[in-house]
Amino acid sequence: NGYVQFLCAARGDGVRSDTLSIPTRIAAERAARHFAELSAERFEADPLAISGKHMTPTPTLPGNEEISVPRESHLRRLEKFAGASWSRYSDSRLFAYAFFALVYIAPNLLLARRKLIWDDEFFTLYLARTASWNELWRALSTGADQHPPSFYYLTHVILKVFGTSHVTLRLTAMAGFALMCLCLYELVKRLIGAGWGLCAMLAPMATPALYYATEARGYGLELGFVTFSLLMWVLADEGLKRRYTVPALAAGLCLAVSCHYYAILMLLPIAAAEAVKAVRRRSVDFAMITAMCGALLPLAAFLPLIAKAKTYSSHFWALPFHGSALQWYPDMLGRMPLALLAGTGVALLLGLQPRGNRGSLGWRFPIQVRTAICVCALVPVAGGVIAEYVTHAFTGRYFIAALPAIVLLLVAGFRMVLPNDSRGPAIASALCLLLAVQQLRDLYGTENTKLREMQSIAKLLREAGSAPIVVTDVTVFHQLSFYARRGLARRLVYLADPHLSVRYLGHDTIDRGLLDLAPWFPIRVTWWDEWWLGHDRSLVYGYIGPWSWPTFQLSRIGDVQVLNRDT
C-alpha cells in the first residue's frame, strides 16, 4: 500500500513530490523504477494481482520510518474474489460455451416449438416438401421465391430424416444463429481479449435479430456462415494454418450465399480489407482472392432462378426509399446500443477507469481487420444503393449479414469505456444478458398474443355458418388452413388478382406468388373474378388495411352486410 502511494507521487497523479521529504522521494523513485521493470500489459490487465504480489510487505524507509498498511475490508476481499473467479471462468472456452448453451438452447427450443408458422415459413415448409430436386427447381423457376434452392433442399433432408415439426422446420435457423455467436466469441477473444468473448456471444441475443434464430428461413444460417467466413479470414490473414483456413473461407462464403443471395455483399468488406493489405504490403494475396470466388459459385449455379425472381421486382412489396438503409440500424439492433450507454453510466457512477485501453486496440486490430469490420457494418448502406438502382427490393432482413460486425464494434466500445480487468467484461456481459432476457420475453409475449388472436378468429369463423369463407388476410388464411380443424380449413379460400392488388396496394407479390405456386401449395387459391362467377354468396373475413385489397373491391361485387366483428 505504501508503494502505491510512492508510485502516484513519482507520476504526479495526485500527490506533489515537492511536498514529500527527501527520503520519501528517494523511496518513491525506487518504487517507480521497480514498476517500470514489470510488464505494462500485465499491470494494466490486472493491477490487483501485481499489487497483491509486490505491495503486501510494509516497506521500511530510510530514517527508520514505517508506513502502516490498513487492513482490507470485507467488501474489498469480496470484490477480489469475484474478480478472480470471473477471470478464471470467463477465460475458459468450455465455461463460455456451456453458459451460452444454457441461456440459448432451452429458451429458443421452447419458442420454436410454440411459435406459429407464418407466411414466409409456409413457403419454406411447402417447397421443402417437394418430391425431388428437379421438382423444387421447377417451383422456384416461377420466380415466386427469392431463396436459393440449396436452402430448401437442406430443409427437405432434415424433415425427411427427423420428421416434420415446428422445431425441425426451424432447426437450420437455430444452428446458424448459434454458430454466429460461437464464431463471435472466437473473434473477440482473439482481437480484443479473452474476457470479452462471453459478452460477444450474448450481444446478438439482445437484438431483434434473435427472432431469426427461430425463423424457418435462410437468415439464421446465413448469419452463421457469414461470421464463420469472417473468422476464417482473420485467421488466414494472421497466417495461421492457411492450408485449412483459406479453403474454409471459400466454403463459408459459398455456403452463406447458398442460404441467401444477398450474402454476396460480404465480398465488399473482405475485398476492401485485401485492397488495404495489398497497398501496405505491396503485394496481392492471391490465395485470398481465389477464396473469395467461392461466393460466386452459387450465383453462377442458380443464375436462371435469379433471373426469374427478378421479374417480380417491378411491383415488389418492399420497395426501397431514401433513408431505408439508415432505418436498418434501429430496426435490427433494437435495445443493443443501450447496453453500451448503460456500461458507460456504470463506469462513470463507480469511478471505473478504462486503464490500458488507449492504443492497445489499434495494435490488436490491424488496419485491414478494422477496414473489414467497418465496411461490413456498412453493408445495409451498400445494399440500399443496390436496391434502389438494381434490384428494387429492400427489407431489413436481406442485409442481416452486417450484424456480426455491429457486435464487434459494440464490444470494442465496451473495451474502451470499461476497465480491461475482470470488472469490465463482467459488467458488459451482465448488461447483454439482461437485454437478451428482455428480448426473449418480448418474443414470447408477441407469440402468445398471436396465438390468442388466432384462437379468437377460428372460434368466430366456426360459429359463422357453413358457407365458404373468403379470407382476405393472407397470414390468417395460411395459419387457419394449416392449424384449424379440417372442417373449417376446407371452407377457406384466398382470392387473388395481381392487377387489382397493384391498383389498391401498389404491389402484387403475394397474389402473383400464390397463383404461381398453387401446384405445390396444399391451400385453396383461386382468381377473384372466377370465384364470384361461380358463387352468388360467400362469407368474407378480412380487415381494412395495407395488406388486404379485397375489402376495397367488395362493393363492386354486390351487396355487403357486416355480420360480426372479432374484437
C-alpha positions in Angstrom: 0.0 0.0 0.0 2.9 2.3 0.7 4.5 1.6 -2.6 1.2 2.6 -4.3 1.4 6.0 -2.7 5.0 6.4 -3.7 4.3 5.5 -7.3 1.5 8.0 -7.5 3.9 10.7 -6.1 6.5 9.9 -8.7 4.0 10.0 -11.5 2.4 13.2 -10.2 -1.1 11.7 -10.3 -2.4 13.3 -7.2 0.5 13.9 -4.7 3.0 16.6 -5.4 6.5 15.2 -5.0 7.9 18.5 -3.7 5.8 18.3 -0.6 7.4 15.0 0.4 10.6 14.6 2.4 13.8 13.7 0.6 13.9 10.1 1.9 10.3 9.6 0.9 11.0 11.0 -2.6 14.0 8.6 -2.9 11.9 5.7 -2.0 9.2 6.8 -4.4 11.7 7.0 -7.3 13.0 3.5 -6.4 9.4 2.2 -6.4 8.8 3.8 -9.8 11.9 2.2 -11.3 10.8 -1.1 -9.9 7.4 -0.9 -11.5 9.0 0.1 -14.8 10.7 -3.3 -14.9 7.3 -5.0 -14.7 5.2 -5.8 -17.8 2.9 -2.9 -18.6 0.4 -5.3 -20.2 0.2 -7.4 -17.1 -0.2 -4.3 -14.8 -3.0 -2.8 -16.9 -4.8 -6.1 -17.3 -4.8 -7.0 -13.6 -3.3 -4.3 -11.2 -4.8 -6.0 -8.2 -2.7 -9.2 -8.8 0.5 -7.2 -9.0 -0.3 -5.0 -6.0 -1.0 -8.2 -4.0 2.3 -9.8 -5.1 4.6 -6.8 -4.8 3.0 -4.5 -2.3 1.9 -6.6 0.6 5.0 -6.1 2.8 5.2 -2.9 4.8 8.3 -1.1 3.4 10.8 0.4 5.7 12.1 3.8 4.6 15.4 5.5 5.2 15.3 7.1 8.7 13.5 4.0 10.1 10.1 5.5 9.1 7.4 2.9 8.6 4.1 3.3 6.8 1.2 1.3 8.3 -0.9 -0.8 5.9 -4.7 -0.7 6.6 -6.5 -4.0 6.7 -8.6 -5.0 3.7 -12.3 -4.6 4.1 -14.7 -7.5 3.6 -16.1 -5.7 0.6 -12.7 -5.4 -1.0 -12.0 -9.1 -0.3 -15.3 -10.0 -1.9 -14.5 -7.8 -5.0 -11.1 -9.5 -5.4 -12.7 -13.0 -5.0 -15.4 -12.2 -7.6 -12.8 -10.7 -9.9 -10.5 -13.8 -9.6 -13.4 -16.2 -10.2 -14.6 -14.3 -13.2 -11.1 -14.2 -14.7 -10.8 -17.9 -14.2 -14.1 -18.9 -15.8 -14.6 -16.2 -18.4 -11.3 -17.1 -20.0 -12.4 -20.7 -20.3 -13.8 -21.7 -23.6 -15.6 -24.7 -22.1 -17.3 -22.5 -19.5 -18.3 -19.9 -22.1 -19.7 -22.5 -24.5 -21.6 -24.2 -21.6 -23.1 -21.0 -20.3 -24.2 -19.9 -23.8 -25.8 -23.3 -24.3 -27.7 -22.9 -21.1 -29.1 -19.5 -22.0 -29.7 -20.1 -25.7 -30.8 -23.7 -26.4 -33.7 -24.3 -24.0 -35.5 -20.9 -24.4 -35.2 -20.9 -28.2 -36.3 -24.6 -28.5 -39.4 -23.8 -26.4 -40.0 -20.7 -28.5 -39.6 -22.6 -31.8 -42.0 -25.2 -30.6 -44.7 -22.7 -29.6 -44.3 -20.1 -32.3 -46.9 -20.2 -35.1 -45.7 -20.7 -38.6 -46.3 -17.6 -40.7 -46.3 -16.6 -44.4 -42.7 -16.9 -45.4 -42.2 -20.0 -43.3 -45.1 -21.7 -45.1 -43.1 -21.1 -48.3 -40.2 -23.0 -46.7 -42.4 -25.8 -45.5 -44.3 -26.4 -48.7 -41.2 -26.0 -51.0 -39.2 -28.3 -48.8 -41.9 -31.0 -49.2 -41.4 -31.2 -52.9 -40.6 -34.7 -54.0 -37.2 -34.1 -55.7 -34.5 -31.5 -56.6 -36.0 -31.2 -60.1 -39.5 -30.6 -58.7 -38.0 -27.9 -56.4 -36.2 -26.3 -59.3 -39.5 -26.2 -61.3 -41.3 -24.5 -58.4 -38.6 -21.9 -58.0 -38.4 -21.3 -61.7 -41.7 -19.4 -61.3 -39.7 -16.6 -59.6 -42.2 -16.5 -56.7 -39.5 -17.0 -54.0 -36.0 -15.5 -53.8 -34.2 -18.0 -51.6 -31.7 -20.4 -53.2 -32.8 -24.0 -53.8 -29.9 -25.3 -51.7 -31.6 -23.9 -48.5 -34.9 -25.6 -49.3 -33.2 -28.9 -50.1 -31.3 -28.9 -46.8 -34.6 -28.4 -45.0 -36.1 -31.1 -47.1 -33.4 -33.6 -46.0 -33.9 -32.6 -42.3 -37.7 -33.0 -42.5 -37.2 -36.4 -44.2 -34.8 -37.6 -41.5 -36.3 -36.2 -38.4 -39.9 -35.7 -39.3 -41.9 -32.5 -39.7 -42.4 -30.3 -36.7 -42.0 -26.7 -35.6 -38.6 -27.5 -34.2 -37.2 -29.5 -37.2 -38.5 -26.9 -39.6 -36.5 -24.2 -37.7 -33.5 -26.3 -36.9 -31.3 -24.7 -39.5 -32.0 -21.2 -38.2 -31.2 -22.2 -34.6 -28.0 -23.9 -35.6 -26.9 -20.9 -37.8 -27.6 -18.3 -35.1 -25.7 -20.4 -32.5 -22.7 -20.7 -35.0 -22.6 -17.0 -35.3 -22.4 -16.5 -31.5 -19.6 -19.1 -31.2 -17.6 -17.5 -34.0 -18.1 -14.1 -32.5 -16.6 -15.5 -29.2 -13.5 -16.7 -31.1 -13.2 -13.4 -33.0 -13.4 -11.2 -29.9 -11.2 -13.5 -27.8 -8.6 -13.1 -30.5 -8.9 -9.5 -31.3 -10.0 -7.8 -28.1 -9.3 -10.2 -25.2 -10.4 -13.5 -23.7 -12.6 -12.0 -21.0 -14.8 -10.1 -23.6 -15.8 -13.3 -25.5 -18.8 -14.1 -23.4 -20.2 -10.6 -24.0 -19.9 -11.1 -27.7 -21.8 -14.4 -27.5 -24.7 -12.8 -25.6 -24.9 -9.5 -27.6 -26.7 -10.9 -30.7 -29.4 -12.3 -28.4 -30.0 -8.8 -27.1 -31.1 -7.6 -30.6 -34.4 -8.1 -32.6 -32.3 -10.3 -34.8 -32.9 -13.1 -32.2 -36.2 -13.5 -34.0 -34.4 -15.1 -36.9 -33.0 -17.8 -34.6 -36.5 -19.4 -34.8 -37.5 -18.3 -38.3 -37.6 -21.1 -40.8 -35.8 -19.1 -43.5 -32.2 -18.8 -44.6 -31.3 -15.8 -42.5 -30.2 -17.6 -39.3 -28.0 -20.0 -41.3 -26.6 -17.1 -43.4 -25.5 -15.3 -40.1 -23.7 -18.4 -39.0 -21.7 -18.9 -42.3 -21.0 -15.1 -42.7 -19.4 -14.9 -39.2 -17.6 -18.2 -39.8 -16.2 -16.7 -43.0 -15.1 -13.6 -41.2 -13.3 -15.7 -38.5 -11.5 -17.8 -41.2 -10.4 -14.6 -43.0 -8.9 -13.2 -39.8 -7.1 -16.4 -39.1 -5.8 -16.7 -42.6 -4.8 -13.0 -42.6 -2.7 -13.8 -39.5 -1.1 -16.7 -41.4 -2.4 -19.4 -39.1 -2.8 -22.8 -40.8 -3.6 -21.2 -44.2 -3.8 -24.7 -45.6 -7.1 -25.1 -43.8 -8.3 -21.5 -43.2 -8.2 -20.3 -46.8 -10.4 -23.2 -48.1 -12.6 -22.8 -45.1 -13.1 -19.2 -46.0 -14.1 -20.2 -49.6 -16.5 -22.8 -48.2 -18.0 -20.4 -45.7 -18.7 -17.7 -48.4 -20.2 -20.4 -50.7 -22.5 -21.7 -48.0 -23.6 -18.2 -46.9 -24.7 -17.3 -50.5 -26.3 -20.7 -50.8 -28.6 -19.7 -47.9 -29.4 -16.2 -49.2 -28.3 -14.4 -52.3 -27.6 -11.1 -50.5 -24.8 -12.7 -48.6 -22.8 -12.0 -51.7 -22.3 -8.5 -50.1 -19.8 -10.0 -47.7 -17.3 -9.7 -50.6 -17.3 -6.0 -50.1 -15.6 -5.9 -46.6 -13.2 -8.7 -47.5 -12.3 -7.1 -50.8 -11.8 -3.7 -49.1 -9.6 -5.3 -46.5 -7.5 -7.1 -49.1 -7.0 -3.9 -51.0 -5.7 -2.1 -47.9 -3.4 -5.0 -47.2 -2.1 -5.1 -50.7 -1.3 -1.4 -50.6 0.5 -1.7 -47.3 2.4 -4.9 -48.2 2.8 -4.0 -51.9 1.7 -7.5 -52.9 -1.6 -9.2 -53.6 -2.7 -12.2 -51.6 -3.9 -14.4 -54.5 -5.0 -17.2 -52.2 -7.5 -14.9 -50.5 -8.7 -13.6 -53.9 -9.3 -17.2 -55.0 -11.1 -18.0 -51.8 -13.4 -15.0 -52.4 -14.5 -16.6 -55.7 -16.3 -19.3 -53.6 -19.1 -16.8 -53.1 -19.7 -16.6 -56.8 -20.3 -20.3 -57.3 -23.9 -20.3 -56.0 -24.7 -17.2 -58.1 -23.4 -19.0 -61.2 -25.2 -22.2 -60.5 -28.6 -20.6 -59.7 -28.4 -17.7 -62.3 -31.6 -18.9 -64.2 -33.6 -18.8 -60.9 -32.2 -15.4 -60.1 -33.3 -14.1 -63.5 -36.8 -15.4 -63.0 -37.0 -13.9 -59.5 -36.1 -10.5 -60.8 -39.3 -10.4 -62.8 -41.1 -9.8 -59.5 -39.1 -6.6 -58.8 -41.4 -4.3 -60.9 -44.2 -4.5 -58.3 -42.3 -5.9 -55.3 -43.8 -5.5 -51.8 -40.8 -3.9 -50.2 -39.5 -1.0 -52.5 -36.5 1.0 -51.3 -36.8 4.6 -50.3 -34.3 7.3 -49.4 -33.1 6.6 -45.9 -34.3 3.0 -45.8 -30.7 1.9 -45.2 -30.4 4.0 -42.1 -33.6 2.6 -40.8 -31.9 -0.8 -40.8 -29.8 0.0 -37.7 -32.6 0.8 -35.2 -34.8 -1.9 -36.6 -32.2 -4.6 -36.4 -30.3 -3.5 -33.3 -33.2 -2.6 -31.1 -32.0 -2.0 -27.5 -28.5 -3.3 -28.0 -26.9 0.2 -28.1 -28.4 0.8 -24.7 -26.0 -1.7 -23.3 -23.1 0.5 -24.2 -24.8 3.5 -22.8 -25.5 1.7 -19.6 -22.0 0.4 -19.4 -20.7 4.0 -19.7 -23.1 5.1 -17.0 -21.9 2.3 -14.6 -18.3 3.2 -15.2 -19.0 6.8 -14.5 -21.0 6.1 -11.4 -18.5 3.7 -9.9 -15.5 5.7 -11.0 -14.0 2.9 -13.0 -11.0 3.9 -15.1 -10.6 2.4 -18.6 -6.9 1.8 -17.9 -4.8 0.2 -20.7 -7.5 0.8 -23.3 -5.9 3.7 -25.2 -3.7 2.4 -28.0 -4.0 -1.3 -27.4 -7.0 -1.8 -29.7 -5.1 -0.2 -32.5 -2.4 -2.8 -32.0 -4.8 -5.7 -31.7 -6.8 -4.6 -34.7 -4.6 -4.4 -37.8 -5.7 -1.8 -40.3 -7.1 -4.5 -42.7 -9.2 -6.0 -39.9 -10.5 -2.6 -38.9 -11.4 -2.0 -42.6 -13.2 -5.3 -42.9 -15.3 -4.7 -39.7 -16.3 -1.1 -40.6 -17.2 -1.9 -44.2 -19.2 -4.9 -43.1 -21.1 -2.7 -40.7 -22.0 -0.5 -43.7 -23.4 -3.4 -45.7 -27.0 -2.1 -45.3 -25.9 1.2 -46.8 -24.4 -0.5 -49.8 -27.5 -2.7 -50.0 -29.7 0.3 -50.0 -27.9 1.7 -53.0 -28.1 -1.6 -54.9 -31.7 -2.0 -54.0 -32.6 1.5 -55.3 -30.8 1.2 -58.6 -30.6 -2.6 -59.4 -32.9 -5.0 -57.5 -35.7 -2.6 -56.5 -36.2 -4.6 -53.3 -35.2 -3.6 -49.8 -36.2 -5.1 -46.4 -34.0 -5.2 -43.3 -33.5 -8.9 -43.1 -31.9 -9.0 -46.5 -28.8 -7.3 -45.1 -28.6 -9.1 -41.8 -25.0 -10.1 -42.6 -23.9 -6.8 -41.1 -24.9 -7.9 -37.6 -21.6 -9.7 -36.7 -19.6 -6.5 -37.4 -22.0 -4.4 -35.4 -21.5 -6.8 -32.4 -17.7 -6.5 -32.8 -18.0 -2.7 -32.7 -20.2 -2.8 -29.6 -17.7 -5.0 -27.8 -14.8 -2.7 -28.9 -16.8 0.2 -27.4 -17.2 -1.6 -24.1 -13.5 -2.2 -24.1 -12.8 1.5 -24.5 -15.1 2.7 -21.7 -14.8 -0.1 -19.2 -11.7 -1.4 -17.4 -9.9 -4.2 -19.1 -9.6 -6.3 -15.9 -12.3 -8.7 -14.7 -14.8 -5.9 -13.9 -15.3 -4.5 -17.5 -16.2 -7.8 -19.2 -18.4 -8.9 -16.3 -20.4 -5.6 -16.4 -20.7 -5.8 -20.2 -21.8 -9.5 -20.1 -24.3 -8.8 -17.4 -25.9 -5.9 -19.4 -26.1 -8.1 -22.6 -27.6 -10.9 -20.6 -30.3 -8.7 -19.1 -31.2 -7.3 -22.5 -31.3 -10.8 -24.0 -33.7 -11.9 -21.3 -35.9 -9.0 -22.1 -35.7 -9.8 -25.8 -36.9 -13.3 -25.2 -39.7 -12.0 -23.0 -40.8 -9.8 -25.9 -40.8 -12.7 -28.4 -42.7 -14.9 -26.0 -45.3 -12.2 -25.4 -45.8 -11.5 -29.1 -46.3 -15.1 -29.9 -48.7 -15.6 -27.0 -50.7 -12.6 -28.3 -50.8 -14.0 -31.9 -51.9 -17.4 -30.6 -54.8 -15.9 -28.7 -55.8 -13.8 -31.7 -55.8 -16.9 -34.0 -57.9 -18.9 -31.5 -60.4 -16.0 -31.4 -60.6 -15.8 -35.2 -61.1 -19.6 -35.5 -63.9 -19.5 -33.0 -65.6 -16.6 -34.8 -65.5 -18.4 -38.2 -66.6 -21.7 -36.8 -69.8 -20.0 -35.5 -70.4 -18.2 -38.8 -72.3 -21.0 -40.5 -71.4 -23.5 -43.2 -70.8 -21.3 -46.2 -67.4 -20.9 -47.9 -65.2 -18.3 -46.3 -63.1 -15.9 -48.3 -60.2 -14.8 -46.2 -58.6 -11.6 -47.3 -55.8 -11.6 -44.7 -53.1 -13.8 -46.2 -51.4 -14.6 -42.8 -54.7 -15.6 -41.2 -55.5 -17.7 -44.3 -52.2 -19.5 -44.2 -52.4 -20.2 -40.5 -56.0 -21.3 -40.4 -55.5 -23.5 -43.4 -52.7 -25.3 -41.6 -53.8 -25.2 -37.9 -57.6 -25.1 -37.9 -59.9 -28.1 -37.6 -60.3 -29.8 -41.0 -64.0 -28.9 -41.2 -63.1 -25.2 -41.0 -59.9 -25.4 -43.1 -61.8 -26.9 -46.1 -64.1 -23.9 -46.2 -61.3 -21.3 -46.5 -60.3 -19.8 -49.8 -58.0 -16.9 -50.8 -58.9 -14.9 -53.8 -56.0 -13.4 -55.8 -55.7 -10.9 -58.6 -52.3 -9.3 -59.2 -53.8 -6.5 -61.2 -56.3 -5.4 -58.5 -53.5 -5.8 -55.9 -51.3 -3.3 -57.8 -54.3 -0.9 -58.2 -55.1 -0.8 -54.5 -51.8 -1.7 -52.8 -49.1 -0.9 -55.3 -47.6 -4.4 -55.3 -48.6 -7.9 -56.5 -46.0 -10.1 -54.8 -48.4 -12.1 -52.6 -51.2 -12.7 -55.2 -48.8 -13.5 -58.0 -46.7 -15.8 -55.9 -49.6 -17.8 -54.5 -51.1 -18.2 -58.0 -47.7 -19.3 -59.5 -47.0 -21.8 -56.7 -50.5 -23.2 -56.4 -49.5 -26.6 -57.9 -47.1 -27.1 -54.9 -49.0 -25.5 -52.1 -51.8 -27.5 -50.4 -54.0 -24.5 -50.0 -57.1 -23.2 -51.9 -56.2 -20.2 -54.0 -58.3 -19.0 -57.0 -58.8 -15.9 -59.1 -61.1 -13.2 -57.8 -63.4 -13.0 -60.9 -63.5 -16.8 -61.3 -64.8 -17.3 -57.8 -67.6 -14.7 -57.9 -68.8 -16.1 -61.3 -69.5 -19.4 -59.6 -70.7 -18.2 -56.2 -73.7 -15.9 -55.6 -72.9 -15.6 -51.9 -69.9 -16.1 -49.6 -68.8 -15.1 -46.2 -65.7 -12.8 -46.2 -63.3 -12.3 -43.3 -60.8 -9.5 -43.5 -59.9 -6.0 -42.5 -59.2 -2.6 -43.9 -55.5 -2.2 -44.2 -52.4 -2.1 -46.3 -52.3 -5.8 -47.0 -55.9 -6.5 -47.8 -57.1 -5.1 -51.1 -60.4 -7.3 -51.5 -62.0 -5.2 -48.8 -62.0 -2.2 -51.2 -63.3 -4.3 -54.1 -66.3 -5.9 -52.3 -68.7 -3.1 -53.1 -68.3 -3.8 -56.8 -69.5 -7.4 -56.4 -72.9 -6.6 -54.9 -74.5 -6.0 -51.5 -72.2 -6.3 -48.5 -73.6 -6.9 -45.0 -71.5 -6.8 -41.8 -72.4 -9.9 -39.7 -69.9 -9.8 -36.8 -66.6 -8.4 -35.6 -63.7 -10.1 -33.9 -62.9 -7.8 -31.0 
